[in-house]
Amino acid sequence: MRLFISGAGYSGRTIARELGGQASTIIGTTRTTERFSALTSDGIQPLLFDGIEPTHAVRQALRETTHLLQSIAPGEAGDPLLRLIGEAVSDWMPHLQWVGYLSTVGVYGDHQGNWVDEETVCRPVSKRSRWRDAAERSWITLAEQTGLPIALLRLSGIYGPGRNALIRLQSGTARRLIKPGQVFNRIHVDDIAGATAHLAAKQANGIWNVTDNEPAPPQDVIAFGSQLMGVTPPPEIDFETADLTPMARSFYGENKRVSNAKLRASGYDLRYPDYRAALTALWESGEGAG
C-alpha cells in the first residue's frame, strides 16, 4: 500500500496512524510547512498542496499511489482533486486501486428527526453540504466510468482526543443548548480510522455512513461529561434565544437519525458505539482532567 492523503488533518492523521503498519509509504498534504513536524510524527511524509496547483512532488507522489484518501473539502468550483485530474485518473495515478472520500452526513439535509440510511435521497440545506453532494456525485460518476472502487464515507460529528465535550467543559466553553426533539449522531476519530482501514481492505465501493449507534440530544453529551468530571453542568439555554453564529444556528436546522447498519453488516465493529463509551475512555485517558 502506498497511501496518499489529500488534506492530512485531524481525521487524516489518525487514519495514517491506523494504516502505518500496512503502508510502505504514506504521503500527506498540508497548506503550510508549520504542520510538517506534526505530520512526520504520525509517520506521514508531508507535501505542500494549496488545493489548486500541484507541485512536481505532489504529481510524482500521485503517480506512485495505490490508495487515495481525499479529505479536502470541496468549494463552489467542485472537488479540488477532480478539478485537476478530470477523467484522466489513470494518467495521474496509474497504480491506483482504491479511493476513500471523506464526506459528511450533512448531505442528507433535514429529515425532522427521522432515520436515514445510504438509500435516502439527499436534500442538502447549507451551501457547504450542497458542494459536498455535488462532489460526491462527481466521484460516483468517476467510479462508474472507470470501474475503480470508490468508497464515500459520510461522517457524522467528529470528536476524539483534544476535541470533545470534556475539553469544552474544562475550558468553560461548553453550553447546553435546548432545542426540543433535536438529535445528532457522532463518530470518534478512531472509528473513522478503523472504518477506513476496514473499507480499504475490502476495496469497498459506494456510500457508507460512518457514525455511532446512538443519535442523541447534544445537551445529554454535556451532562454526561459533567457527571464524569464531577462538575456542575452549565445551565440550560433555550435555542431560540441563544446567541449563535449563523453557521451554528444552521447546524441545528438539520435534524436526523443516521443509520450505520450497512457498515456494521459489512463486519466492522465500532470501538466507541456511543458517546458514553467514548467519553468514559477519554476521561480515563486524562482528557479534561488537567
Steps between C-alpha positions, in 0.01 A plus 500: 500500500625845402253738661443861395295714740376816333450731797666330798305662780352361822334198336770448239777484759305246707441289188874516427578363845244223448648395164864560590575130533344416164634778279853511364464876457248757621497840334287777649436850371470818699480869415783610729848380595413579863313168515782291355639387837157388624440296184847348516436389859200301369712322240386727215733642238365857470457686173370849437179524299276804481210308347546680171838442338689176574877517534729260318537304825121464532470386139775241552343373822162460328664296222619251761176491701301177545252632759363854496320673786336830406435717806510851350157660506351604167418856407268664255730385217469138609738244643859630480653167398241420237536853369865412432483147365159503332442166332873434459534316830706219343749756367539672835489181712578196284532267802186613681297215656257673739370844595346611827312832496426660838159661470235596756153396609411864435418398141176342629366835615213525747275198555317627811661244728418197284745224412709521184728245334713478188191461281336819628469780246734788583345841562800713605409831657819699557727621223784286634282188494385573146863520393562166674204342324628619164850370576359162602312472173821579310687222679212258437511588131873433494446161662237413240722612212818326615383204709727624776372419851423833665354505851317812614522519878224723636628610839288633785630747761867421558655493847787332681818591686531876534156561346216397728249607761747444785741751353221753453382450854853544631549822303157638595378515139243218524134601469179303545278624220148366520301452182217248560527191281847586367748213465842455341717203418869500581807299410826456691801570279642156581190345345547713189849352475380148574215518252729642231749216548213248495352639178840529333576137579170400341559737206149617577304712258200729542357696792566419866366678806782515754320593818427372849206288612315764698373833373451711810413854614817710528419611855509136613863475393595805705306369800676163482839666469422711806406187691831333411694806611297551816412858409174691479378504139463840336149649516246412235458760224193525282608458139254760375653777712863379495772724358627284211693563183305445177706187435424353843130580466486339155662187647200462731269538201579142397348226713537131412594160634770341285515120471833317494339159435676457165846557649436263790356235268822516297689375806620818669456515878503850641763562763283773653136419421363804688614821664495346850755232409718756323491770767566244773810378317615856436452592866693192612782601265527839672292722271345792686685420822780754464 
